[in-house]
Amino acid sequence: MVLNYIWVAFFIVAFVIAAIKLLFMGDYEVFPAMMDSTFSSSKTAFEISLGLTGVLSLWLGVMKVGEKGGVVNVLARLLSPVFTKLFPDIPKGHPVTGSIFMNIAANMLGLDNAATPLGLKAMEQMQELNPKKDTASNPMIMFLVLNTSGLTLIPVSIMVYRAQMGAAQPTDIFIPILLATFFSTLAGIIITSLFQHINLLNRTILLTLGGACAVVASIIWGFSQMDPDTMNRVSTTSANILLMTIITGFILAGVRKKVNVYDAFIEGAKDGFQTAVRIIPYLVAILVGIGVFRASGAMDMLIGGMRWCVELTGANAQWVDAMPTALMKPLSGSGARGMMVDAMTTYGADSFVGRLSCVFQGSTDTTFYILAVYFGSVGVSKTRHAVSCGLLADLAGIIAAIAICYLFFN
């Protein structure tokens, strides 16, 4: 229902702003630009779905091999103590916990192409447990918030963009991103737990969060000892080695269980095409709404209003120039990436605004895109508190990013 209101608001606000620009400013290009955006956004939505088909087939096939080889069940048993606290409605030891873990691990390593099909697999398994098929369940919402909070350990793509834009130290945003995304994820877990009345003050959760903090601290320390070239090489290599190890490990587990690995892979891969087709209308809807909103100039007016309000208080408004990236990130990953590159082009890759845009890009994920794809793949239309929790986690990541960048770069 919330997504419905937001989608309608995109069009109404865009139309009103465009009408004002036409009637009072004589801007005859705004309506053609908005119509062009509807066609280009529809094309982009289809291309994204088409591009996902191969990746979905690959990873759903690999997951099927792992499922029949018993790997997913092993992961489910290992993670059961923690997941029974965060996902109390999922039966203990259910295979979906293994899928959730694989998705989160792929996201943390910045492996977006692997994370999406793994996430869709987890969502389908949770839908099997969902008594109301058109309504998001509590586990679905917690899982979605964990995805939208964007916990990333190795933001390789952002560092590559910084290198291409001429940054003196492309990796200097690594630690700020790690810290900001950690706060975003932590906030997302706490906020969702409050909505769902989940008690986090227990030994298992406290030990897990404490261990996660220790791991994050050790990773920060380890990478801080490396020079930029070594950091990029090690992070990229580690991510790819881990990914290949997962694929090979699943295949070996299937062989050990005397599973026909090839047939199992084909069985899972068939679902990839069907899933890719199912998400097309949901992607078209959300991307067209975003495209119209941008083309009308509404985003530019929003940023201008924010700057005016901040300057009115006498506060430093330097961070406002980076806000297009932060505001676009929940709506469109490619749009936010374009905003990030534009900020580095306009202000410089090593400027405060350029660096803050990069941290914004890495500290959260595309909330509405993930919501449309994940819920759309299983036919969920009633999202309950998913949007609220996801956006509050995004807000926590934005606030953390601003504070951390002032600490590191100002």
MIKESE-501073 format. One line per 4 residues: for each residue x, y, z of C-alpha. Coordinates in Angstrom, 2 decimals, padded with zeros to 5 digits. Example, Ala and Ser with C-alpha at 12.3 -4.5 7.8 and 13.67 -1.06 7.14 Angstrom:
# residues 2
012.30 -004.50 007.80  013.67 -001.06 007.14
//
This chain:
# residues 410
000.00 000.00 000.00  002.85 002.40 000.87  004.54 001.65 -002.44  001.26 002.47 -004.20
001.11 005.92 -002.57  004.75 006.64 -003.38  004.36 005.55 -007.00  001.28 007.73 -007.49
003.06 010.64 -005.78  005.92 010.42 -008.30  003.53 011.09 -011.18  001.36 013.71 -009.48
004.32 015.75 -008.21  006.11 015.44 -011.55  003.02 016.55 -013.49  002.35 019.54 -011.24
005.96 020.74 -011.41  006.07 020.24 -015.18  002.80 022.18 -015.61  004.14 025.07 -013.53
007.36 025.14 -015.55  005.38 025.19 -018.79  002.80 027.81 -017.81  004.98 030.22 -015.86
008.50 029.61 -017.22  007.75 028.75 -020.83  009.63 025.45 -020.61  008.29 023.53 -023.60
010.86 020.74 -023.22  009.75 019.39 -019.84  006.79 017.29 -021.01  008.69 015.75 -023.96
011.52 014.95 -021.54  009.08 013.25 -019.16  007.56 011.18 -021.97  011.01 010.22 -023.24
011.86 009.05 -019.73  008.84 006.71 -019.67  010.04 004.94 -022.83  013.70 004.84 -021.80
012.84 003.64 -018.29  010.60 000.88 -019.65  013.40 -000.22 -021.93  015.86 -000.15 -019.03
013.51 -002.27 -016.89  013.28 -004.91 -019.61  017.03 -004.87 -020.20  017.68 -005.34 -016.48
015.30 -008.31 -016.38  016.81 -009.75 -019.55  020.31 -009.29 -018.15  019.27 -011.03 -014.93
018.05 -014.13 -016.78  021.46 -015.70 -017.27  022.71 -014.77 -013.81  019.50 -015.99 -012.17
019.69 -019.28 -014.06  023.32 -019.75 -013.01  022.86 -019.05 -009.32  019.51 -020.75 -008.88
021.10 -023.76 -010.54  024.07 -023.62 -008.18  021.74 -023.23 -005.20  019.75 -026.28 -006.28
022.98 -028.29 -006.41  023.89 -027.03 -002.93  020.41 -027.80 -001.67  020.49 -031.40 -002.92
024.10 -031.76 -001.79  023.12 -030.85 001.77  025.21 -027.64 001.99  022.22 -025.39 002.50
020.95 -027.59 005.33  024.36 -027.49 007.02  024.41 -023.69 006.84  020.87 -023.61 008.18
021.85 -025.67 011.24  024.95 -023.54 011.91  023.02 -020.27 011.68  019.92 -021.53 013.42
020.73 -020.03 016.90  021.02 -016.50 015.46  018.32 -016.73 012.83  015.76 -018.12 015.26
016.14 -014.81 017.13  016.03 -012.48 014.10  013.54 -014.64 012.16  011.41 -016.26 014.88
008.66 -017.19 012.38  011.03 -019.41 010.34  011.15 -023.02 011.62  014.46 -023.99 013.21
016.85 -025.55 010.68  014.75 -024.60 007.63  016.82 -024.47 004.38  015.85 -020.80 003.82
018.37 -019.77 006.49  021.16 -021.07 004.26  019.83 -019.05 001.32  019.59 -015.93 003.50
023.18 -016.38 004.64  024.46 -016.83 001.07  022.64 -013.68 -000.04  023.98 -011.58 002.83
027.52 -012.90 002.26  027.34 -012.01 -001.45  026.09 -008.49 -000.59  028.90 -007.98 001.93
031.47 -008.85 -000.75  029.86 -006.49 -003.27  028.85 -009.40 -005.54  025.53 -007.88 -006.68
025.04 -010.28 -009.58  025.27 -013.23 -007.20  023.30 -011.61 -004.37  020.10 -010.94 -006.35
019.35 -014.52 -007.46  020.27 -015.83 -004.02  017.92 -013.28 -002.47  015.11 -014.24 -004.84
015.60 -017.89 -003.91  015.35 -017.00 -000.21  012.22 -014.93 -000.83  010.55 -017.82 -002.66
011.33 -020.16 000.23  009.89 -017.67 002.74  006.79 -017.31 000.58  006.20 -021.06 001.00
005.99 -020.45 004.76  003.84 -017.33 004.37  000.17 -017.93 005.30  -000.98 -014.74 003.49
000.54 -014.92 000.02  -000.24 -011.31 -000.95  001.11 -009.83 002.30  004.75 -009.54 003.35
005.58 -011.71 006.35  007.84 -010.60 009.22  010.81 -012.71 007.99  010.43 -011.25 004.48
010.55 -007.70 005.85  013.58 -008.37 008.09  015.36 -009.97 005.13  014.50 -007.06 002.84
015.79 -004.51 005.38  019.06 -006.46 005.72  019.40 -006.11 001.94  018.39 -002.46 001.69
020.77 -001.42 004.48  023.53 -002.38 002.06  026.15 -003.95 004.38  029.27 -004.02 002.20
032.78 -005.02 003.22  034.52 -004.57 -000.13  033.14 -001.66 -002.26  035.28 -002.54 -005.27
033.11 -000.83 -007.91  033.14 002.53 -006.10  036.93 002.42 -005.76  037.20 001.66 -009.48
035.02 004.69 -010.32  037.21 006.88 -008.10  040.33 005.66 -009.86  038.76 006.40 -013.25
037.84 009.91 -012.09  041.45 010.64 -011.14  041.32 010.32 -007.33  044.77 010.49 -005.74
043.79 007.71 -003.31  040.80 005.80 -004.74  040.62 003.64 -001.61  040.40 006.48 000.91
036.61 006.02 001.16  036.93 002.32 002.08  036.85 002.71 005.87  034.15 005.45 005.86
031.89 003.28 003.69  032.48 000.28 005.95  031.55 002.29 009.03  028.51 003.99 007.47
027.04 000.78 006.06  027.59 -000.99 009.39  025.57 001.68 011.20  022.86 001.48 008.52
022.54 -002.28 008.93  022.59 -002.11 012.72  019.87 000.56 012.65  017.81 -001.52 010.22
017.93 -004.56 012.51  016.97 -002.53 015.58  014.13 -000.62 013.86  012.63 -003.76 012.30
012.92 -005.62 015.59  010.96 -002.84 017.31  008.20 -003.09 014.70  008.09 -006.88 015.04
008.56 -006.97 018.84  011.77 -009.02 018.58  013.91 -009.01 021.74  017.53 -008.27 020.83
018.76 -008.19 024.43  019.71 -011.84 024.59  023.04 -013.62 024.80  023.02 -015.01 021.25
022.30 -011.71 019.49  024.66 -009.69 021.70  027.51 -012.16 021.10  026.81 -012.16 017.36
026.74 -008.38 017.09  029.87 -008.17 019.24  031.60 -010.71 017.02  030.52 -008.78 013.93
032.00 -005.61 015.38  035.28 -007.46 016.06  035.38 -008.83 012.50  034.69 -005.37 011.04
037.43 -003.88 013.22  039.95 -006.55 012.15  039.13 -006.03 008.47  039.53 -002.27 008.86
042.88 -002.77 010.57  044.10 -005.31 008.01  043.28 -003.20 004.98  044.58 -000.05 006.61
048.04 -001.67 006.65  048.05 -002.04 002.85  048.88 000.47 000.16  046.04 001.36 -002.26
047.16 -000.93 -005.09  047.53 -003.89 -002.76  044.15 -003.16 -001.15  042.37 -003.17 -004.51
044.14 -006.34 -005.63  043.54 -008.23 -002.39  039.88 -007.22 -002.07  039.06 -008.10 -005.68
040.96 -011.38 -005.59  039.47 -012.41 -002.24  035.93 -011.81 -003.45  036.42 -013.85 -006.62
038.25 -016.69 -004.86  035.45 -016.95 -002.31  032.80 -016.95 -005.05  034.53 -019.70 -007.01
035.07 -021.69 -003.81  031.32 -021.59 -003.12  030.47 -022.89 -006.61  033.08 -025.65 -006.48
032.17 -026.57 -002.91  028.51 -026.98 -003.82  029.40 -029.20 -006.78  031.72 -031.39 -004.66
029.04 -031.68 -001.99  026.61 -032.89 -004.65  029.10 -035.44 -005.93  029.69 -036.65 -002.36
025.94 -037.15 -001.89  025.83 -039.02 -005.25  023.56 -036.35 -006.72  023.28 -035.97 -010.50
024.87 -032.52 -010.35  024.16 -031.58 -013.95  020.45 -032.47 -013.76  020.14 -030.67 -010.41
021.72 -027.56 -011.93  019.35 -027.63 -014.93  016.36 -028.07 -012.61  017.30 -024.96 -010.63
018.33 -022.95 -013.69  014.88 -023.35 -015.26  013.44 -021.30 -012.43  015.78 -018.43 -013.32
014.01 -017.65 -016.58  010.55 -017.78 -014.99  011.63 -015.47 -012.15  013.19 -012.95 -014.56
009.94 -012.77 -016.54  007.82 -012.34 -013.38  009.69 -009.24 -012.20  009.42 -007.29 -015.51
006.11 -005.47 -014.76  007.24 -004.53 -011.25  010.51 -003.10 -012.56  008.77 -001.20 -015.34
006.39 000.40 -012.82  009.03 001.59 -010.35  011.64 002.72 -012.91  009.11 004.67 -014.98
007.90 006.49 -011.85  011.46 007.39 -010.90  012.31 008.49 -014.45  009.33 010.85 -014.66
010.17 012.32 -011.24  013.73 013.06 -012.33  012.82 014.41 -015.78  010.31 016.91 -014.33
013.07 018.63 -012.36  011.52 017.63 -009.02  014.83 016.27 -007.76  016.65 019.53 -008.52
013.96 021.52 -006.70  014.19 019.21 -003.70  017.95 019.71 -003.41  017.60 023.47 -003.80
015.02 023.58 -001.03  017.22 021.53 001.27  020.18 023.86 000.72  018.04 026.92 001.44
016.72 025.41 004.69  020.20 024.44 005.91  021.72 027.82 005.05  018.82 029.52 006.82
019.97 027.94 010.08  023.54 029.11 009.53  024.84 025.53 009.44  027.45 024.25 007.01
025.55 023.22 003.85  028.52 021.68 002.06  027.05 018.18 002.39  023.84 019.17 000.57
025.62 019.14 -002.80  026.17 015.39 -002.37  022.53 014.69 -001.45  021.35 013.83 -005.01
023.28 010.58 -004.66  021.75 009.84 -001.25  018.21 010.67 -002.37  018.52 008.73 -005.62
020.08 005.61 -004.05  016.82 004.21 -002.58  015.16 004.75 -005.97  017.72 003.68 -008.56
021.20 002.19 -008.28  022.22 003.31 -011.76  020.73 006.76 -011.12  022.68 007.12 -007.89
025.82 005.93 -009.65  025.30 008.65 -012.24  024.82 011.23 -009.49  028.04 010.04 -007.81
030.03 010.34 -011.02  028.48 013.76 -011.70  029.49 014.96 -008.21  033.09 013.82 -008.76
033.13 015.45 -012.19  031.69 018.75 -010.92  033.51 019.09 -007.60  036.49 016.76 -008.04
037.03 013.16 -006.97  039.06 014.26 -003.93  036.68 017.02 -002.86  034.50 016.67 000.22
031.37 016.45 -001.97  032.97 013.88 -004.28  034.02 011.66 -001.40  030.72 012.03 000.44
028.83 011.03 -002.72  030.93 007.86 -002.88  030.19 007.06 000.77  026.47 007.67 000.17
026.64 005.27 -002.78  028.21 002.55 -000.64  026.38 003.02 002.65  022.85 001.93 001.59
021.16 000.02 -001.21  018.32 000.59 -003.68  015.35 000.17 -001.33  012.52 000.55 -003.86
014.30 -001.51 -006.53  014.90 -004.36 -004.07  011.35 -004.09 -002.77  009.90 -004.21 -006.29
012.08 -007.11 -007.43  011.95 -009.28 -004.30  008.29 -008.81 -003.44  007.29 -008.78 -007.10
008.99 -012.13 -007.73  006.63 -013.84 -005.25  003.50 -011.75 -005.88  003.48 -009.81 -002.60
001.51 -006.56 -002.93  000.96 -005.57 000.72  004.36 -004.53 002.06  003.29 -003.54 005.61
006.21 -001.80 007.41  008.90 -002.85 004.90  009.20 000.58 003.23  009.26 002.44 006.56
011.99 000.22 008.03  014.03 000.27 004.83  013.92 004.05 004.52  014.74 004.56 008.21
017.78 002.32 007.77  018.72 004.42 004.73  018.34 007.59 006.80  020.64 006.16 009.48
023.21 005.38 006.79  022.96 008.92 005.35  023.40 010.57 008.76  026.31 008.26 009.59
027.93 008.97 006.20  027.75 012.74 006.71  029.18 012.57 010.24  031.94 010.14 009.26
032.97 012.17 006.20  033.22 015.35 008.28  035.42 013.37 010.66  037.65 011.91 007.95
037.74 014.52 005.17  036.68 017.97 006.39
//
